[in-house]
Amino acid sequence: MRYGQAVGEIKINMISELPAIQPIALGRFPCSTSLEDDNEEIDEARFYPSPGLLSDEFRYVPIEDAEAAAVYHYPALVHKADGSPWMLGNLYLTDLAFDFPPVSRSTLKKVALSLVDFINGMVDLEVDIFSFPLRKSARPTYAYSSYLSERVALNPNAFETSNQHVSRIEDFYRFLELKQGLKPENPMWKEVKKTFRYVDQHGFGRLKEIVVTDLRLKSRSRLKKGGANRKLRAYDEDEQVAIIDSLLEIGNTEMTLAFLMALMAGPRMQSVFTMPRSVLSGSPGADYLSLPIGLGALIDSKYDVQNNLFIPLFLVGMAKVYLRSERYKARDEKSYLAGRKDNYIFLTKSGRPYYSQKNDPNRGQYKNPQEGGAIYAFIRNQLEPSLKRKGLQIDVNFHNLRATFANNLVKGLLDLYEKNKLTMTQVVLTVNERLGHRSIETTEKYIEDIKREKVQALSQSKWEEFLEVRIKRAFGEVKANDTPNNETDSPV
C-alpha cells in the first residue's frame, strides 16, 4: 500500500476528457498488431493504439467494465510540488467514474475536493494515512475528525460540509479495504446502526436503517434549527421587487428570463439552464406549460428525480420571443448544436451552455465544466453591485429563488385554506408536486414552518402596532381611548 502515500500536499488539475483506457502488457493475451485481422479470438484481445505508450511491452486497451467511454472534466489529483499524479487517489476516482452506475460529474468533483482536504490536513499534521496504531488520535481517520472539529469550532457554518468530508473519506477507506488490500492493524472507526422512521411520497410510514460512525461530528442545537446559520432563505416582497428591477435595468435577457423562471416556477439552477428550446413547443394548460424533468426527460434535475415544472404562460411567451431574436440567433450560430431544436435556451456569448446537460455529446469540447460559473460571475459582478447602488445589501443566491417560490406558493395556498377554498390535503399535495419533494413528511414540515412564521409575523405586527399607539399617546398624538384595531391595550 505504500505506493499510494501522497508525497506532500495535493491539488486538483481538471482534465477535459479522460478516456476509459488502461495499460495492458502485450504478453498477457494473444494479440495482433493488425487491426484488419478479423479472427474473433484475436479480436477479443485486440489493443487500441495510443500516441502515449508506456513502453514497447505495453499498449492501451478499453476498460472492459467501464460504463462510459470517457469522463469529461475529470478532477485529476496531482502533487502541488511537481504536478505528478497521486496514483491511489486517481485510482479511486476512476473507480467511481467508470463503475456502474457512475457517479455524477459534480459528485466526482466533491469527492476529489474531500480527498484534497483530507490529504493536505494529514500532511499538515504529519499523519501517515495507512498507519492505524493503538492510540486512536494517531489514526488518520480520527485525526481528520478532530482536525475538522477544530475548524467547525471556529466556523460553525462548516459543520455540514465537514461531515460530508468525513463520509467521503470513510468511503475512500472502504475502497482501500475491499479493492486495494488495506488491512489496518486497529479499527478505522466504530460503526453504529440507527433506525429512523419517515413518510414516503405516498404518505406511508417507513423504517430505514443507516450505519453511522463515531467519526461524524456531533450536531449542536443552534446548527439544527436553521435561523442565522441556514444557508437558504426566501426573499421578502421588497427584495424580490428590487432583484427584478435590477435585472431589468442591467438588461441581460438570459439572466432575466432564467431568474424569473426560478422565482415563478421553483426549478433549481441545473433544471433552468439545461432546458432545450424544443420543450417550449409542448401543449400548454390553461395557465401553465408543464415540463417533465429528471430521469428520461429532456431537462436535468438533481439526482435525476422525476417531477414537473409549471412555467407561467406569459414566461413561455417571453422565452419564445427571445428565441426568435437576433441576440439568440448570434449565440446559437456559435454553438456546437447550432440550428438544432435540442439546443439550449440559455447560451453564453460564445455559444456555450451556462450549465451543460448530463448527456451533452459535446461536454469534452468545453474547456471548463459548464456548471453555472458564468451565473455566479453575473451575480457577483453585475447584480449585487446594482442592488448596492440602490442602497440594498442583498446576498443573492440563485437557489434562494427556489426557496422564495416555495414560500410564495405555500403562503398563497394557506390563504385559500384559511378562506375554506382548499383543504389541507389539497395544500400538501399541491406543494409536494410543485416542489418535487420525495417525501410527504418533508412537505408537511415545510408548510408547518411557514405557518409558524406567519403567526409570528402577525404577532410581531400586532405588538408593533400596540407600541406605536402607546408611544404616540405619551406624546399626545392620539386620544387616550384609542387602541390598536379597537382592541384592548394588550396585544396578547
C-alpha positions as CSV (number, residue, x, y, z in Angstrom):
1,M,0.0,0.0,0.0
2,R,3.0,2.4,0.4
3,Y,2.9,3.2,-3.3
4,G,-0.3,5.1,-2.6
5,Q,1.1,7.5,0.0
6,A,0.8,11.1,-1.2
7,V,4.2,12.9,-1.2
8,G,3.3,16.3,0.2
9,E,0.2,18.4,-0.4
10,I,-2.1,17.8,-3.4
11,K,-4.4,19.8,-5.6
12,I,-6.9,19.3,-8.5
13,N,-6.0,19.7,-12.1
14,M,-9.0,19.4,-14.4
15,I,-8.7,17.2,-17.5
16,S,-11.3,18.0,-20.1
17,E,-11.6,14.3,-21.3
18,L,-10.3,11.2,-19.7
19,P,-10.9,8.1,-21.9
20,A,-11.7,4.8,-20.4
21,I,-8.5,3.0,-21.3
22,Q,-5.8,1.1,-19.3
23,P,-2.3,-0.2,-20.0
24,I,-2.1,-3.9,-20.6
25,A,1.1,-6.0,-21.1
26,L,1.3,-7.4,-24.6
27,G,2.2,-10.8,-23.3
28,R,-0.9,-11.1,-21.2
29,F,-3.2,-12.0,-24.1
30,P,-2.7,-13.5,-27.6
31,C,-2.9,-10.3,-29.6
32,S,-2.2,-8.9,-33.0
33,T,-0.8,-5.6,-34.1
34,S,-3.1,-5.7,-37.2
35,L,-6.4,-4.0,-36.8
36,E,-7.5,-5.6,-40.1
37,D,-7.4,-9.2,-38.7
38,D,-11.0,-10.5,-38.4
39,N,-10.1,-13.5,-36.3
40,E,-12.6,-13.5,-33.4
41,E,-10.1,-14.9,-30.9
42,I,-7.5,-12.2,-31.7
43,D,-10.2,-9.5,-31.9
44,E,-11.2,-10.2,-28.3
45,A,-7.7,-9.2,-27.1
46,R,-7.1,-6.5,-29.7
47,F,-5.3,-3.5,-28.3
48,Y,-6.1,0.1,-29.3
49,P,-3.0,2.2,-30.4
50,S,-2.3,5.4,-28.5
51,P,0.1,8.2,-29.0
52,G,1.5,7.7,-25.5
53,L,2.9,4.2,-25.0
54,L,4.2,3.2,-21.6
55,S,6.9,1.0,-23.2
56,D,7.4,-1.4,-26.0
57,E,5.7,-4.1,-23.8
58,F,2.5,-2.2,-23.1
59,R,-0.4,-0.9,-25.1
60,Y,-3.7,0.8,-24.0
61,V,-7.0,-1.1,-24.2
62,P,-10.5,-0.1,-23.2
63,I,-11.6,-0.8,-19.6
64,E,-13.9,-3.7,-20.3
65,D,-16.4,-3.0,-17.4
66,A,-16.4,0.8,-17.8
67,E,-20.0,2.3,-18.0
68,A,-18.9,5.3,-20.1
69,A,-16.3,5.7,-22.9
70,A,-14.8,8.8,-21.2
71,V,-15.1,11.1,-18.2
72,Y,-15.4,14.7,-19.1
73,H,-13.8,17.3,-16.9
74,Y,-12.1,14.8,-14.7
75,P,-10.6,16.2,-11.4
76,A,-7.1,14.7,-11.5
77,L,-5.3,14.7,-8.2
78,V,-1.7,15.9,-8.5
79,H,1.1,16.9,-6.1
80,K,1.5,20.6,-5.6
81,A,5.3,20.4,-5.7
82,D,5.9,18.9,-9.1
83,G,2.5,18.2,-10.7
84,S,2.9,14.4,-10.6
85,P,-0.3,12.4,-10.2
86,W,-1.3,10.9,-6.8
87,M,-1.8,7.3,-8.1
88,L,-4.1,5.9,-5.4
89,G,-6.4,8.9,-5.3
90,N,-6.9,8.9,-9.0
91,L,-7.4,5.2,-9.0
92,Y,-10.3,5.7,-6.5
93,L,-11.8,8.5,-8.6
94,T,-11.7,6.5,-11.8
95,D,-13.2,3.5,-10.0
96,L,-16.2,5.8,-9.1
97,A,-16.3,7.3,-12.5
98,F,-16.3,4.1,-14.6
99,D,-18.3,2.0,-12.2
100,F,-22.0,1.2,-12.7
101,P,-23.8,3.3,-12.1
102,P,-21.1,6.0,-12.4
103,V,-21.2,8.9,-10.0
104,S,-22.2,12.3,-11.5
105,R,-19.6,14.8,-12.5
106,S,-20.4,17.1,-9.6
107,T,-20.2,14.3,-7.1
108,L,-16.8,13.2,-8.5
109,K,-15.6,16.8,-8.1
110,K,-16.8,16.9,-4.5
111,V,-15.1,13.6,-3.7
112,A,-11.8,15.0,-5.2
113,L,-12.2,18.1,-3.0
114,S,-12.7,15.9,0.1
115,L,-9.6,13.9,-0.7
116,V,-7.6,17.1,-1.2
117,D,-8.8,18.4,2.2
118,F,-8.0,15.1,3.9
119,I,-4.5,14.6,2.4
120,N,-3.4,18.2,3.0
121,G,-4.7,18.0,6.5
122,M,-2.8,14.9,7.2
123,V,0.3,16.4,5.7
124,D,-0.1,19.4,8.0
125,L,-0.5,17.0,11.0
126,E,2.3,14.7,9.7
127,V,0.0,11.7,10.0
128,D,0.5,8.5,7.9
129,I,-2.8,7.7,6.1
130,F,-2.0,4.0,6.2
131,S,-1.0,3.7,9.9
132,F,-3.5,2.7,12.5
133,P,-1.7,2.5,15.8
134,L,-3.2,1.6,19.1
135,R,-3.8,5.2,20.1
136,K,-7.0,6.4,18.4
137,S,-6.0,10.0,18.0
138,A,-2.9,9.0,15.9
139,R,-5.0,7.1,13.4
140,P,-5.7,9.1,10.2
141,T,-9.5,8.8,10.4
142,Y,-9.8,10.0,14.0
143,A,-7.1,12.6,13.4
144,Y,-9.1,14.0,10.5
145,S,-12.3,14.1,12.5
146,S,-10.5,16.1,15.2
147,Y,-9.0,18.3,12.6
148,L,-12.5,19.1,11.2
149,S,-13.9,19.6,14.7
150,E,-11.4,22.4,15.3
151,R,-12.4,24.0,12.0
152,V,-16.1,23.9,13.0
153,A,-15.3,25.4,16.4
154,L,-14.0,28.5,14.5
155,N,-16.7,28.4,11.8
156,P,-20.0,26.7,12.8
157,N,-21.3,27.1,9.2
158,A,-18.7,24.5,8.2
159,F,-20.5,21.7,10.2
160,E,-22.4,20.2,7.3
161,T,-19.5,20.4,4.8
162,S,-17.2,18.8,7.4
163,N,-19.5,15.8,7.9
164,Q,-19.7,15.4,4.1
165,H,-15.9,15.3,4.0
166,V,-15.9,12.6,6.7
167,S,-18.5,10.5,4.9
168,R,-16.4,10.6,1.6
169,I,-13.2,9.7,3.4
170,E,-14.9,6.7,5.0
171,D,-16.0,5.5,1.5
172,F,-12.3,6.0,0.4
173,Y,-11.1,3.7,3.1
174,R,-13.8,1.1,2.4
175,F,-12.5,1.1,-1.2
176,L,-8.9,0.6,0.1
177,E,-10.1,-2.4,2.2
178,L,-12.2,-4.0,-0.5
179,K,-10.2,-3.4,-3.6
180,Q,-6.6,-2.5,-2.5
181,G,-5.9,-4.9,0.3
182,L,-5.6,-2.5,3.1
183,K,-5.6,-4.3,6.5
184,P,-5.4,-1.8,9.3
185,E,-3.9,-3.1,12.5
186,N,-6.6,-1.4,14.5
187,P,-10.2,-0.3,13.7
188,M,-10.5,2.7,11.4
189,W,-13.8,3.7,13.2
190,K,-16.6,2.3,15.3
191,E,-19.9,1.7,13.4
192,V,-23.4,2.1,14.9
193,K,-26.6,1.1,13.2
194,K,-29.5,3.6,13.6
195,T,-33.1,3.2,12.6
196,F,-35.4,6.1,11.8
197,R,-39.0,6.5,10.6
198,Y,-40.0,8.6,7.7
199,V,-43.1,9.1,5.5
200,D,-42.7,8.4,1.8
201,Q,-44.2,10.3,-1.1
202,H,-47.4,8.2,-0.9
203,G,-47.9,9.0,2.8
204,F,-46.9,5.6,4.1
205,G,-44.7,5.3,7.2
206,R,-41.4,3.5,6.5
207,L,-38.4,2.5,8.5
208,K,-34.8,2.9,7.3
209,E,-31.6,1.6,8.8
210,I,-28.4,3.5,8.3
211,V,-24.9,2.9,9.5
212,V,-23.0,5.9,11.1
213,T,-19.5,6.0,12.6
214,D,-18.1,7.7,15.6
215,L,-16.1,9.9,13.2
216,R,-19.1,12.1,12.4
217,L,-19.1,15.5,14.1
218,K,-21.9,15.9,16.7
219,S,-24.6,18.3,15.8
220,R,-25.3,21.3,18.0
221,S,-28.8,22.6,18.7
222,R,-28.0,26.0,17.2
223,L,-27.0,24.3,14.0
224,K,-30.1,22.1,13.8
225,K,-32.7,24.9,13.8
226,G,-31.5,26.9,10.9
227,G,-32.1,30.6,11.5
228,A,-29.0,32.6,11.0
229,N,-27.0,29.5,10.1
230,R,-29.5,28.3,7.5
231,K,-27.9,28.5,4.1
232,L,-31.0,29.2,2.1
233,R,-33.7,31.8,2.8
234,A,-36.6,33.3,0.9
235,Y,-36.5,36.9,-0.2
236,D,-39.3,39.1,1.1
237,E,-41.6,41.1,-1.3
238,D,-39.4,44.2,-1.3
239,E,-36.3,42.2,-2.0
240,Q,-38.0,40.3,-4.8
241,V,-39.1,43.6,-6.4
242,A,-35.6,45.0,-6.0
243,I,-33.9,42.0,-7.7
244,I,-36.4,42.1,-10.6
245,D,-35.9,45.8,-11.0
246,S,-32.1,45.4,-11.1
247,L,-32.3,42.6,-13.6
248,L,-34.4,44.7,-15.9
249,E,-32.0,47.7,-15.6
250,I,-29.0,45.5,-16.4
251,G,-30.7,44.2,-19.5
252,N,-29.2,40.8,-19.6
253,T,-32.1,38.9,-21.3
254,E,-30.8,35.4,-20.5
255,M,-30.4,36.2,-16.8
256,T,-33.7,38.0,-16.5
257,L,-35.6,35.1,-18.1
258,A,-33.8,32.5,-16.0
259,F,-34.2,34.3,-12.7
260,L,-37.9,34.8,-13.4
261,M,-38.4,31.1,-14.2
262,A,-36.7,30.2,-10.9
263,L,-38.7,32.7,-9.0
264,M,-42.1,31.8,-10.5
265,A,-41.7,28.0,-11.1
266,G,-39.1,26.9,-8.5
267,P,-36.6,24.9,-10.6
268,R,-33.0,24.6,-9.5
269,M,-30.2,26.2,-11.5
270,Q,-29.5,22.8,-13.2
271,S,-33.0,22.5,-14.5
272,V,-33.4,26.1,-15.6
273,F,-30.2,26.1,-17.7
274,T,-30.4,22.6,-19.2
275,M,-33.8,23.3,-20.9
276,P,-33.6,22.7,-24.6
277,R,-35.7,25.0,-26.7
278,S,-37.8,22.1,-28.0
279,V,-39.7,21.8,-24.7
280,L,-41.4,25.1,-25.3
281,S,-43.4,23.7,-28.2
282,G,-45.4,21.4,-25.9
283,S,-49.2,21.8,-25.4
284,P,-49.9,24.3,-22.6
285,G,-52.6,24.1,-20.0
286,A,-54.9,26.9,-19.0
287,D,-52.3,28.9,-17.1
288,Y,-49.0,26.9,-17.2
289,L,-46.8,24.8,-19.5
290,S,-46.0,21.6,-17.7
291,L,-42.4,20.4,-18.4
292,P,-41.2,17.0,-17.1
293,I,-37.7,16.9,-15.6
294,G,-35.3,14.2,-14.3
295,L,-34.7,10.7,-15.5
296,G,-35.9,10.1,-19.0
297,A,-36.8,13.8,-19.6
298,L,-35.1,16.4,-21.7
299,I,-34.4,18.6,-18.7
300,D,-31.9,17.6,-16.0
301,S,-32.7,17.5,-12.3
302,K,-30.8,16.9,-9.1
303,Y,-30.2,13.2,-8.5
304,D,-32.4,12.6,-11.7
305,V,-35.5,13.0,-9.6
306,Q,-38.6,13.0,-11.8
307,N,-41.0,15.9,-11.4
308,N,-42.9,18.5,-13.5
309,L,-42.2,22.2,-13.7
310,F,-45.1,24.5,-14.2
311,I,-44.0,27.6,-16.2
312,P,-46.5,30.5,-16.4
313,L,-47.6,31.1,-19.9
314,F,-46.5,34.7,-20.1
315,L,-42.9,33.5,-19.3
316,V,-43.2,30.9,-22.0
317,G,-44.3,33.6,-24.4
318,M,-41.3,35.8,-23.4
319,A,-38.9,32.9,-24.0
320,K,-40.3,32.2,-27.4
321,V,-39.9,35.8,-28.4
322,Y,-36.3,35.7,-27.2
323,L,-35.6,32.5,-29.2
324,R,-36.7,34.4,-32.4
325,S,-34.4,37.4,-31.6
326,E,-31.1,38.3,-33.3
327,R,-29.4,38.1,-29.9
328,Y,-30.3,34.4,-29.5
329,K,-29.5,33.6,-33.2
330,A,-26.0,35.1,-32.8
331,R,-25.3,32.8,-29.8
332,D,-26.9,29.8,-31.5
333,E,-24.7,30.1,-34.5
334,K,-21.6,29.7,-32.3
335,S,-22.9,26.7,-30.5
336,Y,-22.0,23.0,-31.2
337,L,-25.7,22.4,-31.5
338,A,-26.3,25.3,-33.9
339,G,-29.7,25.3,-35.5
340,R,-30.9,22.2,-33.7
341,K,-34.2,22.0,-31.7
342,D,-32.4,20.3,-28.8
343,N,-30.0,23.3,-28.4
344,Y,-30.1,25.1,-25.1
345,I,-32.5,28.0,-24.5
346,F,-29.8,29.8,-22.4
347,L,-26.4,30.2,-24.2
348,T,-23.5,32.5,-23.4
349,K,-22.0,34.9,-25.9
350,S,-19.6,32.2,-27.0
351,G,-22.4,29.8,-27.7
352,R,-21.6,27.6,-24.7
353,P,-24.3,26.5,-22.3
354,Y,-24.4,28.0,-18.8
355,Y,-24.9,24.5,-17.4
356,S,-24.3,21.5,-19.6
357,Q,-26.7,18.6,-19.7
358,K,-25.6,15.2,-18.4
359,N,-25.9,13.7,-21.8
360,D,-24.5,16.6,-23.8
361,P,-22.4,14.9,-26.5
362,N,-20.1,18.0,-26.6
363,R,-19.0,18.0,-23.0
364,G,-15.5,17.1,-23.9
365,Q,-15.3,20.1,-26.2
366,Y,-15.8,22.6,-23.4
367,K,-12.6,23.8,-21.9
368,N,-14.1,24.0,-18.4
369,P,-17.2,22.2,-17.0
370,Q,-20.3,24.3,-17.6
371,E,-21.8,24.3,-14.2
372,G,-23.0,27.8,-13.5
373,G,-19.7,29.7,-13.3
374,A,-21.0,32.4,-15.6
375,I,-24.2,32.8,-13.5
376,Y,-22.2,33.2,-10.3
377,A,-20.0,35.8,-12.0
378,F,-23.1,37.7,-13.2
379,I,-24.5,37.8,-9.7
380,R,-21.1,38.9,-8.2
381,N,-20.1,41.4,-10.9
382,Q,-23.4,42.9,-12.0
383,L,-26.5,42.1,-10.0
384,E,-25.2,42.6,-6.4
385,P,-23.4,45.9,-7.4
386,S,-26.7,47.1,-8.9
387,L,-28.5,46.4,-5.7
388,K,-25.8,48.1,-3.7
389,R,-26.2,51.3,-5.8
390,K,-29.8,51.3,-4.7
391,G,-28.7,51.2,-1.1
392,L,-29.6,47.5,-0.7
393,Q,-27.3,44.9,0.8
394,I,-28.8,41.6,-0.5
395,D,-26.8,38.5,-0.6
396,V,-28.0,36.9,-3.9
397,N,-28.1,33.1,-4.1
398,F,-29.8,31.6,-7.2
399,H,-31.1,28.7,-5.1
400,N,-32.7,31.2,-2.8
401,L,-35.1,31.9,-5.7
402,R,-36.4,28.4,-5.3
403,A,-36.9,29.0,-1.6
404,T,-38.7,32.2,-2.4
405,F,-41.0,30.5,-4.9
406,A,-41.8,27.8,-2.3
407,N,-42.7,30.5,0.3
408,N,-44.8,32.4,-2.1
409,L,-46.6,29.2,-3.1
410,V,-47.3,28.0,0.4
411,K,-48.5,31.4,1.7
412,G,-50.9,31.7,-1.2
413,L,-52.3,28.2,-0.7
414,L,-52.6,28.8,3.0
415,D,-54.6,31.9,2.3
416,L,-57.0,29.8,0.3
417,Y,-57.1,27.2,3.0
418,E,-58.0,29.8,5.6
419,K,-60.8,31.0,3.4
420,N,-62.1,27.4,3.1
421,K,-61.4,27.3,-0.6
422,L,-58.9,24.4,-0.2
423,T,-58.5,21.5,2.2
424,M,-55.1,21.0,3.9
425,T,-54.7,17.7,2.0
426,Q,-55.0,19.7,-1.3
427,V,-52.4,22.2,0.0
428,V,-50.0,19.5,0.9
429,L,-50.4,17.6,-2.3
430,T,-50.0,20.7,-4.4
431,V,-46.9,21.9,-2.6
432,N,-45.4,18.3,-2.8
433,E,-46.0,18.2,-6.6
434,R,-44.7,21.7,-7.3
435,L,-41.6,21.4,-5.2
436,G,-40.9,17.8,-6.2
437,H,-40.4,16.6,-2.6
438,R,-39.8,12.9,-2.4
439,S,-41.5,12.7,1.0
440,I,-44.9,14.0,2.1
441,E,-43.3,14.4,5.5
442,T,-40.8,16.9,4.1
443,T,-43.7,18.9,2.6
444,E,-45.8,18.9,5.8
445,K,-42.8,20.1,7.8
446,Y,-42.2,22.9,5.3
447,I,-45.8,24.0,5.5
448,E,-45.8,23.9,9.3
449,D,-42.6,26.1,9.3
450,I,-44.2,28.7,7.1
451,K,-47.5,28.6,9.1
452,R,-45.4,29.3,12.2
453,E,-43.6,32.2,10.5
454,K,-47.0,33.7,9.5
455,V,-48.2,33.5,13.1
456,Q,-45.0,35.0,14.4
457,A,-45.1,37.8,11.9
458,L,-48.8,38.5,12.8
459,S,-47.9,38.6,16.5
460,Q,-44.9,40.9,15.8
461,S,-47.1,43.2,13.7
462,K,-49.8,43.5,16.5
463,W,-47.0,44.2,19.1
464,E,-45.5,46.9,17.0
465,E,-48.9,48.5,16.4
466,F,-49.6,48.3,20.2
467,L,-46.2,50.0,21.0
468,E,-46.8,52.7,18.3
469,V,-50.1,53.7,19.9
470,R,-48.6,53.8,23.4
471,I,-45.7,55.9,22.3
472,K,-47.9,58.3,20.3
473,R,-50.3,58.6,23.2
474,A,-47.4,59.5,25.5
475,F,-46.6,62.4,23.2
476,G,-50.2,63.4,22.9
477,E,-50.6,62.4,19.2
478,V,-53.6,60.1,19.8
479,K,-56.6,60.1,22.2
480,A,-56.3,58.2,25.4
481,N,-59.1,55.8,24.5
482,D,-57.6,54.9,21.1
483,T,-56.3,51.3,20.9
484,P,-55.0,49.2,18.1
485,N,-57.8,47.8,15.9
486,N,-60.3,48.9,18.6
487,E,-59.0,46.2,20.9
488,T,-57.7,46.4,24.5
489,D,-54.3,47.9,25.3
490,S,-52.6,44.5,25.4
491,P,-51.7,42.8,22.1
492,V,-51.8,39.4,23.8
